């Protein structure tokens, strides 16, 4: 076989270099043309190619006034594993329970980690309700307990232990109506027995604590109130999904919505 002349090899090299230079430009232009070119975008769901040129019509949630400023703060602080898509679900849930807000009603987050989710929830509540509502943030601040049954290989004792109760308490101290509780939910929930809730965020990943949270808040959530289970739609959190499904199957007064973000929305209707 005869060798390829140098002039053709050089031409091919130039063509490849042009392709490499064109890729970044194409990635910038593609969204304007309605094309989805990213195979993966961390925690943010892009519009499938089936929508074609209509992609550009979608409202960019990270530019919505009122929400943007609060979400930007938490994301910049790097204190939460939630991104704009899941934060916006919390924002909408809080907006939809605004008519239930009073000084006799509370909000809770179970699974606080580094405090970003609680900071966001408290910021939204302050924006919408002032300082009417009490907010409770509960976490072990030591990760998953050693003696807990864990259903999958994605979680293990001590996971999410890279946090500090004192540090999170200081971070959230700007909200005088927020109390940080250290310990297992099952051990601390007695402190909340007499309270009523309009919104609860459950972000504990595995079966036992998820089920315990749902059972505790089931009758303490006001009619029209919302619970968000963060990990329902993730294959790495099968226990969370099992707990939610069992909870809803045993009750006729809760609606369940499985969201594209992986969250599950539970609304009490009676």
KATA-V514910 format. One line per field, one symbol per residue. psi: psi as a letter, one per 40 degrees, with the letter a starting at -180 (. if undefined). A space follows every 10 residues. Layout:
psi: ???
//
This chain:
psi: hiihiddddd dddddddddd dddddddddd ddefhhehdh hhfhhihidd ebeedeehhh deehiddddd ddddddefei eiaddddddd dddddeedee hieeiiiihh gdbeeddddd ddddddddeb fdiihhhhid feahidehhh eieeiihehf egihdddddd deeeheehhh hhiidddedd eedeiiiehh hhgedidddd ddddddedee hiheihhhhd edfheefddd ddddddddde ieehihhhid eeihhhhhe.
//
